[in-house]
Amino acid sequence: MRIATVMRAGLIAVLSFAPALAAENRCGWVQNPTPGNYWLDDREGSWTIMTQGSDVEPKGVDKMPDFSAGEFVKTNGYYGYACTCMSVETDKRARRITEIISVKQLPLAKCKGDKSLPKPQG
């Protein structure tokens, strides 16, 4: 019994130091100014989704829709920005989205009307 108690206590201690991963709902401007460059600007700042030439991209990146099929502002040929809400996991220190769980594109007016959001680039 004593060994089981010690093992259980050790497991609890290890798990208490593991980072808790939880989905966050982040809403704001998804910026795609050039090929392969995406980030999300929300009320807390800018979150890198992916950058051209980097081999780091979030899990679930295939869940990103074709933003130009909805309300979308073109700023550079086929590239630009859209208003979205995303369920994601993040690396807060690196200001990077590490996993995309879902993405919902919203009308541009939703983000334009949100005074806590920065103005989109372009």
N, C-alpha and C positions, 0 to 999 in steps of 0.2 A: 504494500500500500504506500509506503513512504516513497519509493522510487516513482510511482505513478503520480504522486502529488508534486514531487520535484519536477518531473517532466512537464506536467500540466502548467506549473508556474513558469517554467522556462519558455514554453510555447506562448503563453500569454505575454510575457515580457518581450519576446521577439516580435510578435504581432503588433504590440503597442507602438513599436518604433517604425513599422512599415507605413509608407505614405498612404493615406486614404484617397482612393480615386473615386470621384463622383462626377456624374455628368452635370454640366453647368449650362444654363440657357443664356446665350449671349445674342443680343440683337443690335444691329447697326448696319454700317455700310460695308459690303464686300467689295473690295477694290481689286481690279484685274487690269492694271494699266498697260501691261505688255505680256507677251507669251510666257507662261509658266510662273508668273508672279501673282500671288494672291495673299491678301491679308484682310482682317476684319477690324474695323474701327468701331468700338463701342464706347459706352460712357466711362469705362475704365482705361481706355487707351487703345493702342494698336496691337493686334495679335497676328503674328506671322502664321500663315497657313502653309505656304510653300514658296520657294524661290527658284528661279531658273538656274540650272547648273548644279543645284544641290541634290544630293541623293537622299535627303531627309524629307519625307512627306508623311502627313498624318495617316493613321489607319482610317479606312472609310472614305478616303478622298474621292473614290468613285461615286459617292453619294451626292457630290456637288452637281447641281443641275446645270443645264445650259441657261445661264442667267439672261442671255440676250433674247430668249424665247418669251420672257415676261417683261415687266417694266424695267428698262435698262437704259442707262445714259452712256452713249458712246463718246469717248474722249480721245481715242487714238485708233482710228480704223474700226476693227471689230472689238476693241477692248474698251473697258469703262468700269462702271460701278452699278450696284443694285442694292436694294434694301432687303435684309434677311434676318431671320432668327435661326440660330443654330444650336443644337444640343451637342456639346463638345466636352472633351476632357482637355485640360491645359497643363503646361509647365509654366507656372506663374513666374518663376525666376527668369526663364528665357523668353517669356512673353510669346509663347508658341502654342498653337493648337496641336495636340498630339493625337487626338482621335475625333473623327466626325461621326456622330451617331445619327443625326438627321439634320436636314436643312429645309427651311420653308421660306420661299421668296415672298416678300410683302410688297404692297403698293409703295411707290416712292414717297407718297404723301405721308406715310407712317413715319419714316425716318426724318423727312423734312420737318415734320411737326414736333419732333422730339428735341427740345432745346438742350438736353444733356449730351447730345451727340455732336461730334465735331463736323464741320462742313466737309463733304467729300472732295477729293482732289479732282482737278480737271476742269 
